[in-house]
């Protein structure tokens, strides 16, 4: 029986070291010379193994620094309207928040459109960093109509989720939401909040949540670190119309 290629064997051992914690996230891989000595293989074999690990998302090359084990991505399903705290708790993570700013601002055209207001209407803007197990995952900008927003802003927003406050404290049930998701580059504000270089890949979600009567009550721009999270959904195919056959 033929053996697997040498590079696959090297790849398998290194992937196992990553999986069992021998090479934890953020650890730099040993230099090529040490891997060549360890596995008794050629430089070409080591490079092919590492390239495969890169393609699998297990390691990444950081220019001028070396090759590092990546943080495992969080898999989050987009199947129902939930908040960050609910999402992370469901995944067994510990969610926390850091409030960066809360203030009254004039709604620009985009915010006004999503909240069904006239441009220039005063709204409450919240800016928070959302963390999972102490790691910054998302920079959130939340816009709320002023009447409900001022009530929400009076609470401890580092301890109490906005969704829970709306529903449990202010009798504003959240019925449904519209999501828009796109790949983007972190602007300087989001990059600083997420502690990544400006221009880093992020997943930008625009989410408008509606209460009863189809009234928009919460518009958010959620900037998720593209290297730490992956969104998953399940789609059902619409039944095809039955083919008309036969005749008179």
N, C-alpha and C positions, 0 to 999 in steps of 0.2 A: 504494500500500500504506500503510495507516494506521500511524502511529508509536505506540510504547508510551506509556502515560501518563507525564507528567513525573516523578511520584513514583517510578515503577518505574525510571526512568533514574537518578535520584539514589540510590535504594536499591542499584542494581547497581554504581554507581561506588564507593560506600562499602563495600559487601560485598567488592569487589575490593581495595580498600585494606587491608581486614582480612586477606584471604586472602594477599596478597603481602607482608605484614609492614609496610606503610607505616603502618598503625595497629595496633601490636602489643597483646597482651593487657594490660589495666590502663591503657591510654591513654584519656584523656578525649576525647570527641568535641569538635570545635570548637563554639563557641557558635552558636546559630541564625543570628545576624546574619552571621557569616562564611560559613556554608553558603548562606544566601540570596544573598550577594554572589558566592560561587564559582560557583553553579549558575544564577544569574539566574532564580530561581523565587520563588514566594510562600512566606510562612511556613507556610501550610496544607500546601503540597506537601512542605516539609522535614519537618514534623511527621508526615505520613503515611508518608514514607520511613523515618523513625526508628522509628515504631511497628511497621512491618513488620520492621525489623531486630531489635527487641525480641522480637517473636513468633517469629522464627527462632532466638532464643537467641544472637545475635551481639553484642548490647549489652544493658546493663541500666541502669536508673535507680537511682541511689543518692541517697536523700532528702537534700536540703540540699547536695549536692555536684555533681551533674551526671549525665551519661550516659557510661558507660565500656564499653570493649571487654571482653568476658568471656573468661575462660580457656576454651580448647576442652575439651569434655568427653571423657574417656577412655571408650571403648566396651569394656566387658569382658563376655565371654561366660560364661554360667553353663551349661556343658555337661559339666564334669567337675570332680573334686575337686582343686583346686590351691591353693597358697598365694600370698600377696601378691607375694613375690619372683618366683615363676614367672610370675604374671600380668603384672607390669610388664616383665619381661625379654622376654616374648613380644610385647609392644607396642612394644619398642624404647626403653623408659624405663629410667632408672637408679634402682633401688630402694635405699633406706636406711632405717634405723630409729633411733629415739631411745627408750631405755628410761626410763620415768618412775618405775616402782616394781616391786618384786618382794617378795612377803611371803607368809607362811602366814596364812590366814584360815579362819574357820568357814564352811562352806558354808550359804548360806541355802536356802530351799525350792526355788527355781528352779534354782540350781546343783546342789544335791543330786539333784533329779529328773533333770537331763540327764546327770549322771555316774553315775546309779544308786547313790547313796550315801544314808546316813541324814542328815537335816538336822543341822547342827552338826559333821559330820565335817570334820577339818582338810584343806584343800586348798591348793595353791599358786596364787596369783593374780599374773599378769604384766600390767602396763599399759605399752603402747608406742604411740608415734606412728609411723605408716608414711608414708614420703615417696616421691614419684616426681619425679625431677629437682629435688630440693630443696624441693618443695612438699608440705606436709602434706595427705595424702589421707584418712587413716583413723586413728581412735583405737581401738585394740584392747584389749579386756579378755579375757585368756585364763585359763581355770581348768583345772588338771590335778590328777589324783589325787596325793596327797602323795608316794607312793613314786617315781613317775616324774617328778613335777614338781620335786622337790628336785634330781634329777640334771640336768634341763634347765636349771634356774635357775643352776647352777654354771658355765654356759657364757657366752660373750660374746654376749648376745642382741641386740646392735646389729649384729653381723656374721653370726650364724648363725641361719637360720630355724628355728622350732620344728618344722615338718614335717620338715625335713631331719634335725634332731637325733633326732627320734623314729624315723625310718625307718633312717637310716644309722648312727647311733651307738648307739641303744638297742634295736635290733631290734624295733621296734613298727610294723609295716606299717599304713598307713591304707587301709582297704578302701572305705569309703563314708561319706557324711555326710548329715545332714538340715539343710536350709536353711529359715529363715523370714525373709522380707524385708518390711519395712514402712516407710512414711514416718513421720518423727518430727521433733521439734524438739530441737536440741542442748541438753542440760542444761548447767549451769555447768562441770562437770568436762570434758565432751567439748568444749565451746566453747573453753575455755582451751587444751586440748591441740591443737585444730585452728586456733587463732588466728582464730576467727570470733565474732561476737556471740552471746550466749546466745539461744536460740530460733531460730537459723538452721536452715533445712531440711537434714535429713540423711537418709540411707538406713541404717536399722538392720537388720543381718543377725544373726540368732542361728544359729550353726552348731555342730552336735554331730558330731564325727568319731569313727568306730568302727574298732577294730582287729579282728583275727581273733576269731571266737567271738562276734561282735556285741557286743563290750565297748566302751562309750564311754570314750574316753581323752583327749578334748580338747573343752571347751565354750568357745565364744567369743561375745562381743558386739562386733560390728564396726560402728563409727560412721563411715560414709563421707560426705564432703562432697557434698551434693546438687547443688551447682553445678559439680562437677568430674568427676563420673562418671555413667555410664549403663550399666545392666546389660541384656544381651541374651541371650535363649535361643531355641531352636528346638524346637517341639513337633510330635510326630507324632500323627496322628489314629488312634485305635483302629479297626481294621477292623470294619465293621458285619456283623452276622450275616446270612448269606444268607437271602433271603426264601423262605419255603416256598411253592411253587406246585404246581399239579397235584393229582391225587387218584386214587383207585382207578377 
